[in-house]
Amino acid sequence: MNASRTLRATAFALAALMSGSALAGSPALVVDVETGRVLHAERATDPWFPASITKLMTTYVALQKVRAGQLKMDSLLTVSEDAAALPPSKMGFKPGTQIRLDNALKILMVKSANDVAATIADNIGGSIEGFSQMMNAEARRLGMIDSYFANPHGLPDERNQTTARDMAILARALLTEFPEDQDLFHIGAIQFGRRIMRNTNGLIGRYPGADGMKTGFICSAGFNVVASASRNGRHLITVVLGAPSANERTMKAAELFDRGFSTTLNFTNPMLTALPMSATRTPPDMRSVICDRRGPMPKEEDGSTVATGDDPGSPNLFASGVMAYTGDGTQPLRTALASRADVEPERVWVGLNPPSVADLARQAAEEDAADRARKAKTHKKKIAHTGPAKASKHEGGRTSLTLTPVSKGAPKAGKTAKSAKN
């Protein structure tokens, strides 16, 4: 595993060098929640594609509407045809389905469902465009001067952009303006019917004190996270943009938290608003580094990698010159990330009221029927590709199945299938 991670890190570094300095040393930031003072800044004002950390702004706008009395947490939102048609990650709700705002926000933070983000936008803003205007108005009011949101979910759009600094400003606003809603950001898992969905934030349940907030991934952005953690009376926010994988994103955020918690905060630490502007105005496209390479398509989910602090494949975040504001410069102890702890999922549902026992049984039956239909469809495609199975007798009276390829002519002798699986 260590050798594999070393190769990935080396490949990422080489690709970054070949792609120009815009991709080398991706943005990172650590800020104190209470004071807004910066403990670490690395390319913190460079523009970047936000991906699903966009959904933090979607949540901010929704919570503002609740605070203004224009919505309630149990207000019902209706799924539109356009929302239902969006690509994964999604819940797959049918058009016309109604869901409470509080359940929608839980799903948004844990499952990162694009159809739910669009449902929130449609019902609050009247349309994706109308809601995006609200998002950008709130961004300007908060001082997020380098951000623009073209949609509520972060799916690819060349107009979308943000910075580590701007996302830290937004995270601080969510934590300080809506303390009663902080539970939204550190839900370990949700359950809908029989489906249990774990939070893609690999710090939750693994890093001591981690209490939020949101991950994001598209090929053009790489792996992003806005994270928060508390320790010894201090509350920090870490932003990591453009990590090469979900595991590296988690490890980098954990190491930055370690550095932040080991640093003494004082008046010499700059404020978020004092960070210098970037000379770069356009987000880099990370696709060639993240997705256009051999191997399986990267996944948003964080694996169960345990970071011991001695892994040669881990980026050395504590090398000289990396940390911008590090106090006395002493090397902090590295926190080992254990496997995720088991969590009790929070149940979410559609409609106004929680499901009854009969409702849950009916939903389970519907899920069983959907599973059978999906397997039958897969089996039908397999038959269309391989041709009908022919039964033939073998010694001992046992029967095996010989699969006849459709497009490759007659089967070669001796090629049999030991079993037929759906």
N, C-alpha and C positions, 0 to 999 in steps of 0.2 A: 504493500500500500504506500509506504514512504517513497519507494522508487518511482511509482506511478505518479505521485503528487509532484515529485521533483521534476519529472519529465514535463508535466503540464505547466509547472511554473516556468521552466526554461523555455518551453515553446511560446508561452505568453509573452515573456520578456523579449524574445527574438522577434515575434510578430509586432510587438509595440515599437521596437527600434526600426523595423522595416516600414512601419506605417507612419513614422514621424513622431516627433516629441509630444504631439497632442495626445497620444495614447499611453505614454510612459508615465508611471507614477500617478495612478488615477486619483480623483478627488477624495479627500477624507477630512473630517472635522470632529472635534470634541469640544463641547461647550457646557458650562455650568448652567443648570436650569434657573436657579434663583437669581443669579446676577447677570446672565447673558455674556459672561466673559469667556474668551476662547482659551482652551488649554492646548489645542493642537490644530494647525491649519495647513493643509496640503492641497494646493490648487482649489481652494474652497470657493472661489468665485468663477471658475471655469464653467461654461455652459455644458449641460449634459441632458440626454433624454431621460425623463423621469421614470418611464414604465409605470408599474402599479403603485409606486409610492405617491402617484397622483391621487390615489384614493384617500389619502390623508386630507387633501384639500376638499374632496367630495364630502368627507365626514365633517370637516369644519363648517362648510356651508350649511349642511343639514342641522348641525347642533346650533348654529346661529339662528336658524328659523324656529327651532324649538324654544330657544331662550327668548325670542321676540314674541312668542305666543302664537305664531302662524302655523305651527305644527305641534303634535304631541308624539311621544315615543310610541304610542299605540295607534297612531294614524295609519290607515291602510293605503298602500301604494299598489297600483295596478301595472302588471307587466305588459308592455306593448309588443307588437309583432317585431318591430325593429330591435328592441332589446333582446327578445328571445332568439333572434337570428345571429347574434354576435358570436364570435368564436370563443373557445375555451381560453382561460379557465371560466367555467360557468356552472350554474346549478341546473340548467335545463328546464326551467319553469315554462309552462305553456302560456301563450298570450291570454290575457284575461285573469291570470292568477293574481291573487291579492296577498300581500305580505305586510306585516307591521314594520314601521320604521326601525324599531329597536332590533328586531330580528334581521332586517336588511343590513344594518350596520355591523352586527356581529358576523354575518356571513361575509361582508366586505372585508373585514379585518383579518379573518381566519382563512377563508376559502379564496379570497380575492376574486370573487365572481364578477365577470364583466357584465353579464346580463343584469345583475342586481345593481351595479353601479349605474348603468343606463336607466334602470327603473327609477332609482332615486332622482336622477337628473330629469327624466321626463315628467315626473310628478311634481317636482319642486319648481323647475325652470320652464316647463311647458315643452321643452325640446332640448336636445343635446346642445344646440347653439345657444339657447337662452340660458341654460345652466352654466355653460362655459363662461358666458359674460359675467355671471355672478361670481364664479371662481376667480376670474381675473380682477374683478373689482375688489374682492377681499384680499387678494394677493397684493395689490397696490396699496391698500389701506394698511396692511401689516408691514409694508416696507420690503416686500419680495420683488425688488426692482429688476431682477434678471429672469423672472419666470413668466411663462405663458402656457396656458392650458387650453388645448383645442377640444378636449373631451374629458369625461369624468372617470375614465378607467385606465388611461395610459397606453392603450393599444397604439401601434405605430402611426404616427402622423408627424411629418417633418416640421410642423409648426410648434410641437410640444418642446419645451425646454425648461430647465431649472438649474439651480446650483446647490452645492452642499450648504452654503451659507443660507440660502433662501429656505431650504427644507428644515434647517435648524430653527429658523425664525418661526416657521409654521408649527413645528413640533413643540416649541416653547409655548406658543399661543394655545395649542390644544391642551397642554398640561396645566397651564396657569389659569386660563379662562374657564375651563370646564373640569375642575377637579372631581366633580361628582360623576363624571363619565370616564374616568381613567381606566375602569375595569374593562372597557371595550378593547383596550390595546394589548392586554396580556392574557387573553383567553387561550388556553392551551389547545382546545379542540372543541368542535361543535358536532352535534348529531342531528341529522334530519332523517326521520324514519329509521332505517337500519344503517344508513350511511354515516360513518364517523370520519370527519375531516380534521387533520391536525394542522396547526399553525405552521406556516412555512418559515417563520422566524426561528432559526436554529439556536438562538440564545435562550429562548423561553424554556424553562425546565432544565437548562444545562449550565448557564452562567449564573452564579450567585447574585441575586439582586436584580436580575433582568426583569423589567416590567412593561415592555412594549418595544416597537410600535408597528412597523410595516415593511415588508419586503417588496421587491419588484424585479421583473426580468423581461426583457425583449432582446433579440439578437443585437440590435443597434446600440443598446445601452449597456449590455453586460448585466451583472448581478448587483442590484442596489439594495440598500437597507437604511432606514432611519430607526435607530434603536435607543431605548432609554434604560437606565439601571440606577439603583439606589444602594448606597453603602455608607455606614457610619454617619448618617445624617446628611449626606451629600447626594444630589440627584444630577446625573449627567445625561446628555444626549450625544450619541455618536452617529455620524452620517458616513457611509461608505458607498461610493459610486463606481461602477465599472469593474467590479471584481470578476475574475475569469471563471468562477464557479460558485455554487451555493456554499460549499464547504469553505473555500477561501474567504468568501464574504463574511461568514460567521467567525472564522478565526481572526481575521483582521479586526473586526468590530470588538471581539473579546480582548485582543491585545491592546487596542486603543483605550478601552475602558480601564484596563489594568494600569496603563500609563497615566490616564486622567485621574484615577483615584489615588495614585501615588504622588501626584503633583500638588504642591502647596499653592493655593489660589491667592493672588494678591493684586494690587492695583496696577502692576506692570502687565498683567494679562489684558490684551486688547478686547474691546467690545466687538460683538458681531458686526455692528454698523461701521466699525473702523477698518475692516479688512479691505485691502486694496482691490480695485477693479481689475478684472482680467483683460488682457489684450486680445483674447480670443472671443469671437462673437457667435460662432456656430458650433453646435455640439458635434464631436467626432462620431463617426459611424463605426461601432465596434464589431459589426457583423463578421468581417474577415477574420477577426481574432477569436470570436466566441463561437460562431456557428459554421462558418465555411471552412471546415477542417475535417479530417477523417475521424471516424468514431461515431458513437450515438449522439443524437441531438441533446444538448444540455437540458437539464430539468430544473424547475424552480425549487423543488423540494430539497431540503438539506438532508444529507446522509447522516449516518451515525458515526462519522469520523471522530475519534478522540484526539484532541490536540494536547500533547504532553509538554510542549515547550522545547522539546529536543528534536523535533522533526526537521531534517535538513531541507525539506521541500517547502516549509512555511516561509513566507516573506519575512525578512528581517526588518521589522518596523522600528527597531531601536538602534539602528545604525546611525552614525553621526550625520547630521544634516537633515534627517527625516522629520524629527519632531521639531516643530517650530517654536513652541513655548513650553519648555519642559522643566522649569524651575532649576533645581540643582543638578539635573542631568543624571541622577542615579538610576540604575536599571531596576525596574520594578519586578516583583515576583510574578511569574506567569501563572494564570489560572488554568488548570487542566479542565477541559470540557468533557464531562462524563456523558454516557448515553442519556437520552432524554428520559426524564422521570415519567411514570404513568400518570395520567390526569383523568379526571372525571369530565367527560364532555358536557358542554351546555347544550340543552335541547333547543332547537329552533323549529318553527313551523310556519305553514301558510295559513291565512285567515286570521281572524281576530283573537280567538281563544285557543289555549293550549289543547292539543289533541286528547281525546278520551281513549280508554283502552280499546274500544271498538274502532275508533279512528285509526289507531296505530296498527291494529290487525288488518284493516282494510288497506292501509298504505303498504304494509308488508306484502299482502297478496298482489297488489299492483306492481310492486317492485319485482316480485317473483315472476309475474307474467312478462314484464319488460325484459328480465334476464333471459327467460326462455325464448322470447322473440328475437333477442339479439344473438343468442347462440344458434338459433335456427337460420337466421340470415347469414351468419358466418359459415355455417355448414353448407348452405346452399351455394355460397360463393366458392367454397372449396370444391364441391362437386362439379360446378361449372368449369373450374380450372383443371381438375384431374380426370374428369369423366366418371361414369358410373362404376361402382365396385362390383367385381365379378367374383362369385364364390367358387372355390375349387377344393376338391377333396385331397387330403394328404394322408400319409400312413397313420394308422391308428384311428381313422375315422374323424380326425379333427379338421375343422374347416378354417381356412384363413382367407383374407380378402386380398385380391390383386387389383390394384388401382390402375385404370387405363388412362394415360394422358390423352387429352383431347387434341392438342396442337403438335404433338411430337410423334404421331404415328403409332404403330403397334408397340406394346410394352416389350421390354427385353425380358428374356426368360429368367426366372428366379427372383424377380423383384416383387416382393409381397409386403403387404402392410400387416404388422402384427396385431394392430387394433385400429378401430375407427373411432376418432375422438371428435367431439363437437368443438 
